[in-house]
Amino acid sequence: MLEKLCALIAEQFGVEPDSITADTTFVDGLGADSVDLVDLSMALEEEFGMEEMDAEEIETIITVGDLYKYMQDHLEF
């Protein structure tokens, strides 16, 4: 699951999947802005069937690991 998430993030941000770890930050590590994060949220909805994330939830996700934990809490594997 984490590998699939990293691959999706790499595709969204135009980086190599191997460069993404659980400690990778979206803003500092990937240069994401709020639009990028909304785009990523929509890609997650499409790829994993997640419900739409609201702005407050998105703001609490700093690293790829944070997003992975959020997904574990909100998706059934």
PLY file of the C-alpha trace (Angstrom):
ply
format ascii 1.0
element vertex 77
property float x
property float y
property float z
element edge 76
property int vertex1
property int vertex2
end_header
0.00 0.00 0.00
2.78 2.46 0.91
4.58 1.68 -2.35
1.41 2.38 -4.33
0.96 5.66 -2.45
4.57 6.68 -3.10
4.17 5.88 -6.81
1.05 8.05 -6.99
2.77 10.93 -5.19
5.82 10.61 -7.46
3.56 10.81 -10.50
1.72 13.85 -9.13
4.92 15.73 -8.32
7.12 14.54 -11.18
9.78 12.88 -9.03
11.26 9.39 -8.85
9.25 6.99 -6.64
12.50 5.89 -4.95
13.04 9.44 -3.69
9.86 9.37 -1.60
9.89 7.99 1.94
7.51 8.20 4.89
9.58 11.18 6.10
9.27 13.14 2.85
7.46 16.42 3.49
4.98 17.72 0.96
5.82 21.43 1.23
9.57 21.44 1.90
10.49 18.12 0.27
8.21 18.19 -2.77
7.51 21.92 -3.10
3.76 21.40 -2.81
1.36 24.30 -2.47
-2.32 24.18 -1.55
-3.39 23.53 -5.15
-0.97 20.60 -5.40
-2.39 19.13 -2.22
-5.96 19.44 -3.46
-4.93 17.77 -6.73
-3.29 14.98 -4.73
-6.44 14.61 -2.64
-8.52 14.17 -5.80
-6.04 11.60 -7.15
-6.30 9.67 -3.86
-10.09 9.71 -4.11
-9.87 8.28 -7.62
-7.11 5.73 -6.96
-8.11 4.48 -3.51
-11.80 5.37 -3.27
-11.16 7.72 -0.37
-13.76 10.21 0.69
-13.00 13.84 -0.06
-10.61 15.35 2.47
-11.55 18.73 3.88
-9.09 21.62 4.13
-8.54 21.16 7.87
-7.57 17.51 7.36
-5.23 18.36 4.50
-3.47 20.98 6.66
-2.61 18.36 9.31
-0.79 16.14 6.82
2.85 17.23 6.66
4.69 14.09 5.54
3.98 11.07 3.35
3.86 9.06 6.60
1.13 11.35 7.93
-0.89 10.75 4.78
-0.34 7.00 5.01
-1.58 6.99 8.62
-4.60 9.08 7.60
-5.38 6.55 4.88
-5.04 3.63 7.31
-7.54 5.36 9.61
-10.02 6.14 6.82
-9.81 3.16 4.47
-10.47 -0.50 4.96
-7.61 -2.64 3.69
0 1
1 2
2 3
3 4
4 5
5 6
6 7
7 8
8 9
9 10
10 11
11 12
12 13
13 14
14 15
15 16
16 17
17 18
18 19
19 20
20 21
21 22
22 23
23 24
24 25
25 26
26 27
27 28
28 29
29 30
30 31
31 32
32 33
33 34
34 35
35 36
36 37
37 38
38 39
39 40
40 41
41 42
42 43
43 44
44 45
45 46
46 47
47 48
48 49
49 50
50 51
51 52
52 53
53 54
54 55
55 56
56 57
57 58
58 59
59 60
60 61
61 62
62 63
63 64
64 65
65 66
66 67
67 68
68 69
69 70
70 71
71 72
72 73
73 74
74 75
75 76
